Amino acid sequence: MDSYIGILDAGIVALLGYAVVFFGLILLMCVITVMGKAFQAKDAKAAAAAPAVAPAPAAPAAEAPKAPGAAGQLKLHDVEPKTAAMIMAIVADKMGKPLNELRFISIKEVK
């Protein structure tokens, strides 16, 4: 038996392989597009069915009670609130205490 495949046969097999792969990808793209449009239509239908009347704003609530251990205001000097929160969390972690048991009076950047 001759198991040798010619260059022409190899080219045809390669082209058919590429064609099958690209056909599968195009088919998958079509399925995803159709599913996306179906979900968008479903969302639009649900949004249209939702009541257009906005709920009346609730009366302003009384000041929420502070967490146990919270004390006063914190003064920030040239520090962003996000950075201050990170510093407080690190200090509480290093001390091994809950954050609400610590009292921070001010945080200032040292240059």
C-alpha positions, -999 to 999 in steps of 0.1 A, spaced: 0 0 0 11 35 -8 5 58 22 20 88 5 -3 118 1 4 142 -27 7 179 -24 -26 185 -41 -44 161 -18 -28 177 12 -38 212 0 -74 200 -5 -76 184 30 -61 216 46 -86 238 28 -115 216 38 -103 217 74 -101 255 73 -135 257 58 -151 235 85 -134 255 113 -145 289 98 -180 276 91 -182 265 128 -170 299 140 -195 318 117 -223 296 129 -213 302 166 -212 340 159 -247 339 144 -261 319 174 -245 344 199 -258 374 179 -294 359 178 -293 351 215 -280 386 224 -308 402 204 -334 379 221 -322 389 255 -321 426 246 -357 423 234 -367 406 266 -350 433 287 -367 461 266 -401 444 270 -396 441 308 -385 477 310 -416 488 291 -438 468 313 -423 483 345 -444 510 360 -434 545 349 -444 561 382 -414 567 404 -419 560 440 -423 590 462 -391 600 481 -392 588 516 -391 612 544 -355 619 556 -346 594 582 -333 603 615 -296 602 620 -285 566 620 -271 555 653 -233 552 654 -217 518 656 -206 508 691 -173 523 697 -175 550 670 -164 584 682 -166 618 666 -153 631 633 -120 623 616 -99 652 603 -80 645 571 -50 667 562 -38 663 526 -50 627 526 -77 612 503 -106 595 521 -97 562 503 -62 564 515 -73 572 551 -97 542 551 -68 519 540 -45 533 567 -72 528 594 -78 492 582 -41 484 583 -37 498 618 -67 479 630 -54 447 615 -19 451 629 -33 458 664 -56 429 661 -86 450 672 -119 457 654 -120 490 637 -149 503 657 -129 499 689 -102 523 677 -105 561 677 -88 581 649 -88 618 655 -68 630 624 -47 616 597 -19 638 582 5 630 554 41 633 566 65 644 539 
